[in-house]
């Protein structure tokens, strides 16, 4: 009587799906699951060969049965049998090697003493995964994909490009049939001569106040772009358009450049049309690049520049800032670049982008209070960028870079960030405490004073020496603006403590006068000429706010004396605002209102 042998059950899933323990569509190879996962067709195979059954002539011990994958954990050193076959039945070496690697990782998971070593730089952060198209994705250390990440440290793994390109079908933002093609995008650029002029304006007037771009690297890519436009990444192309759209805001109203690029009748209409034209082209570039799921540092720089320009035109940017904030998280900008193996230029640009983003978020938080942006943004451990000139950061140079003396554009942004941290505390404090609560006022007032005193000393010495002082002027103006925000609510409330009312009145009187003096320096001194766009926007708002507080203080005592110096400051401020009516709607409105109050 022949021995009874149990029937061997064949797997109903293909080998890749069976090993990964995921649902297999079980259709003709390659199956639908492997097609979606970008598995090579030759690896999607079904096991059709039964293992040979031992006969009476062949002892059973001479035919060792291959252990299934589920039981392979009994011995980590047991070699894996080549049981993954191609269409011709021969083993597939690539698939065997990958499965062996995953099995070893599973064994290591059960044995803590045999954990796979990780580079110390990524021990508390994660990994940056770059695609062949130049886009970046941040993989946190606690991600569900950590097993794949650990396997990639031991050897090459399939390209992660599929992670960026694998998107649903349908209309934009998911489809590809509505994206602008590259020739149409190139046609939106102004002639090369005008493009050069606007780029120069940007790096003279805007980059010193919002230095998120490494100038030498950009200009090198700019030269390469005009040699071969078809090779420029779309993210960088979008950055170029945002630079053009922002630079238009700084062009003087009598410039021939505006007349050559726009046919509108007034300078303000020309600036509005050109800025909107280039910003729209930038968004078209980002759409063509599928920026909602594919991003890199250029994508972040383009959107930050666009937000900065819109913000200084007093447009709405809150929702766009939320998008950019989460985009920065997705490419790992909230982690200090020292955790990754990055070149010094990219590392510094990442730190600058994160610093620029936090300042924009806190600036917007001053207008929309109730959301504690301070805790969520400044809790990251990203180091500040190096306080050096752009020329001191050289590609391939080892870091860190020793800071040099003097205030640099990056130094200005760092100090502005300190003031924004105070502004966030002010905006959050007024929601939970009385405006005259000394427990709230005194520490915030002391923090502002600690920033003001050294700035005032530097400004006086540098102004006398005819040195560039635009950064200190703007920092002083903003710091005094914070004093007005902190104390002005007390002025028109008679129920507050009289002693605190008098102190706040004096603080507001001093700071408001100082803001108008700084505004006059900015308007009159020739070294501020490249930055006049600022006093047509946010600088005009600060000046109007200071003038309004002065008028309010004078109105508290209608019969009291009116200091001639204060009256002259108010009238001079009105004249400066009126002189910029042709270039700024904000100046038009503030000049009209201030004229009625005077």
HELIX and SHEET records of a PDB file:
HELIX    1   1 UNK A   15  UNK A   20  1                                   6    
HELIX    2   2 UNK A   32  UNK A   36  1                                   5    
HELIX    3   3 UNK A   41  UNK A   43  5                                   3    
HELIX    4   4 UNK A   60  UNK A   62  5                                   3    
HELIX    5   5 UNK A   69  UNK A   74  5                                   6    
HELIX    6   6 UNK A   93  UNK A  110  1                                  18    
HELIX    7   7 UNK A  112  UNK A  114  5                                   3    
HELIX    8   8 UNK A  120  UNK A  122  5                                   3    
HELIX    9   9 UNK A  146  UNK A  154  1                                   9    
HELIX   10  10 UNK A  161  UNK A  165  1                                   5    
HELIX   11  11 UNK A  182  UNK A  187  1                                   6    
HELIX   12  12 UNK A  192  UNK A  205  1                                  14    
HELIX   13  13 UNK A  215  UNK A  227  1                                  13    
HELIX   14  14 UNK A  229  UNK A  231  5                                   3    
HELIX   15  15 UNK A  234  UNK A  247  1                                  14    
HELIX   16  16 UNK A  248  UNK A  250  5                                   3    
HELIX   17  17 UNK A  256  UNK A  261  1                                   6    
HELIX   18  18 UNK A  267  UNK A  288  1                                  22    
HELIX   19  19 UNK A  297  UNK A  312  1                                  16    
HELIX   20  20 UNK A  318  UNK A  330  1                                  13    
HELIX   21  21 UNK A  337  UNK A  339  5                                   3    
HELIX   22  22 UNK A  344  UNK A  365  1                                  22    
HELIX   23  23 UNK A  373  UNK A  377  1                                   5    
HELIX   24  24 UNK A  390  UNK A  392  5                                   3    
HELIX   25  25 UNK A  409  UNK A  429  1                                  21    
HELIX   26  26 UNK A  438  UNK A  464  1                                  27    
HELIX   27  27 UNK A  470  UNK A  487  1                                  18    
HELIX   28  28 UNK A  488  UNK A  490  5                                   3    
HELIX   29  29 UNK A  498  UNK A  524  1                                  27    
HELIX   30  30 UNK A  526  UNK A  531  5                                   6    
HELIX   31  31 UNK A  532  UNK A  535  1                                   4    
HELIX   32  32 UNK A  538  UNK A  556  1                                  19    
HELIX   33  33 UNK A  564  UNK A  579  1                                  16    
HELIX   34  34 UNK A  581  UNK A  583  5                                   3    
HELIX   35  35 UNK A  585  UNK A  597  1                                  13    
SHEET    1   A 2 UNK A 126  UNK A 130  0                                        
SHEET    2   A 2 UNK A 136  UNK A 140 -1                                        
END                                                                             
